[in-house]
Amino acid sequence: MVMTRCLVEACWDDPPATADSLVRRQIMNLRRRFEGIGLATRGGGYSLSLDAAEVDHCLFESKLHEGRTKLMRGLAEDAEEEISSALDLWNGPAYANVRGVYELEAERARLAELKSIATMSLAEAMMAQQRHRDAVTLLSRAVEAHPLREDLWEQLMVALYLSGRRAEATRAFHVMRHRLIDEVGVKPGAKIQLLHSMVLSDDSQGVRWVLSPSGRRDATPP
């Protein structure tokens, strides 16, 4: 439920005396425009009752969970289909047209993190089917959007290496390293440095280990 005062604060820096009535009028307009929307008045505020299947972020999370479950079971093709369907629900950043509402910031960040997880899971499903070039294309776009995420760079390096593009995998590490140092003043973490060493030494077993469940948990190969 969202309290009326929260809606007033979100709409006006300096609310007029008629703010509450203006909010009520807009609620009435919404009910007329979207008949059966399930927008109810409750104790000083409003609530919206919808089936989870009607809400994009609920549907996205459900599909992502199902896809990751299939991926863990070794059903890479089915996982790719489910996760691709989840990502297709996105059309720009979450709540992009709603600004200045503090309560949404944490949810916006949570959904952005889940989208990155979905992207990495999709790349993993592609690589499990030996479609490393498709994974490279997907991950190249991802690191452009999130240039400071080492986990995305790790996957891109693995995909490049498994595509037979070892030199480009090494170059990707150096691009990422320079961006981290230049933009936030930190060096790459131990795990991606280890991956870089594996690429340099042409350690294919070690590079593949990075994609394994144990490789995703820590930076100590067997």
NORPEJO-V109923 format. One record per residue. N is the residue number from 0. BURIAL is b if it has 24 or more other C-alpha atoms within 12 Angstrom, else e. Layout:
N/BURIAL
N/BURIAL
This chain:
0/e
1/e
2/e
3/b
4/e
5/b
6/b
7/b
8/e
9/e
10/e
11/e
12/e
13/e
14/e
15/e
16/e
17/e
18/e
19/e
20/e
21/e
22/b
23/b
24/e
25/e
26/b
27/e
28/e
29/e
30/e
31/e
32/e
33/e
34/e
35/e
36/e
37/e
38/b
39/e
40/e
41/e
42/e
43/e
44/e
45/b
46/e
47/e
48/e
49/e
50/e
51/e
52/e
53/e
54/e
55/b
56/b
57/e
58/e
59/b
60/b
61/b
62/b
63/b
64/b
65/b
66/b
67/b
68/e
69/b
70/b
71/e
72/e
73/e
74/e
75/b
76/b
77/b
78/b
79/b
80/b
81/b
82/b
83/b
84/b
85/b
86/b
87/e
88/b
89/b
90/e
91/e
92/b
93/b
94/e
95/e
96/e
97/e
98/e
99/e
100/e
101/e
102/e
103/e
104/e
105/e
106/e
107/e
108/e
109/e
110/b
111/b
112/e
113/b
114/b
115/b
116/b
117/b
118/b
119/b
120/b
121/b
122/b
123/b
124/b
125/b
126/b
127/b
128/e
129/e
130/e
131/b
132/b
133/b
134/b
135/b
136/b
137/b
138/b
139/b
140/e
141/b
142/b
143/e
144/e
145/e
146/b
147/b
148/b
149/b
150/b
151/b
152/b
153/b
154/b
155/b
156/b
157/b
158/b
159/b
160/b
161/b
162/e
163/e
164/e
165/b
166/e
167/b
168/b
169/b
170/e
171/b
172/b
173/b
174/b
175/b
176/b
177/e
178/b
179/e
180/e
181/e
182/e
183/e
184/e
185/e
186/e
187/b
188/e
189/e
190/b
191/b
192/b
193/b
194/b
195/b
196/e
197/b
198/b
199/e
200/e
201/e
202/e
203/b
204/e
205/b
206/b
207/b
208/b
209/b
210/b
211/b
212/e
213/e
214/b
215/b
216/e
217/e
218/e
219/e
220/e
221/e
